[in-house]
Amino acid sequence: MSFSMTDVFLLRSLALVATTCGVVYNLTHSPPLRIPALWGMVFLAVNGTMILSLLLEGEEIAFSKEELELFEEHFLPYTLTPTQFRRLLSTAEWKDVPAGTALAVEGEPLDRLVLIARGKVAAFVNGIPIQSFSTFPGARETEINQGMDSGAWIGEINFLDQEKKAKGAIATFVAESPVRYLCWEHKRLRGLLSEDANLSRSVTHAINGALIGKLLSFTSHTKEANSEAYEEIMATVLVDNRVEPSEKAFIREYRQKHGISDAVHRETLAKLGWKVEEFQDGSKHDKAFSQETVGALQRINEGLIRRQTIELQQEEERQLAEEEEKEMHQRGEGRVSED
């Protein structure tokens, strides 16, 4: 009968009833059969626990509109379940700040992970705006962001960097409008994730996705992909010592699109402390956190900032040259008219 049943809850319930009858029989037998009764009680406890778990999973979970929007945009694509998201929210705190508030300051310690729910936040490094790290209403619909709002996350590197190699916040983030956001203290969030491996994997996957999104939004309009860009993306994918099937598919598509050869792929893995076999298997065999990957994560942000700073300076120089040329042209026309 049990082999033909598809309803797990009903199957567990019948097993609970049958085991209860067995325990009663063994205890009322003369003499009492204590060992079989004891085993029956163990089965009762197991089935009772599983039934309770099924009931909790089946319980309807209600989210507010803004919670649902955050879940669907930033967590659902990374296999986080509604129940897991509810647990994640239990360790978070909602905050509202006015325009002009600094959410993080470049170089200063950052012990929280921030996710912007509403408002406009600009990122600056040495006073220079970094668009790839910024967020605003409708950011995910823009061409450079390719359907993602990766700039809504603040402090991903600091959270992933448990070795404390990151030297404070990578940029200054300033609210340019009233902003509402979720924040998690590192200690509380790490404590929660240490209790649930599946939740930890999904959350880390989501954070990695944000880092990859920033890389893609930057490289899509600043330069052609090369081995350096590929190393940055691979370091982000490998930071949790796992490679999910969706991440493998992304890497495969990226390599095909940008012509990344097998030799560059192998060389990149070696730089990050990985073997080709480990990448194919989806996890590091020795389970040791790669120090090469930790260092690469820091280089990701330094590289992004350095390249965008150079490009902004070049753009300013180009505009200045155009203005000077225009001014010289106007002066030339003025002399001709005088003559």
Beta strands, then each sheet from edge to edge (+ up, - down):
strand 1: 92-97
strand 2: 102-104
strand 3: 112-118
strand 4: 121-125
strand 5: 128-129
strand 6: 153-154
strand 7: 172-175
strand 8: 179-185
sheet 1: 1+ 8- 3+ 6-
sheet 2: 2+ 7- 4+ 5-
end
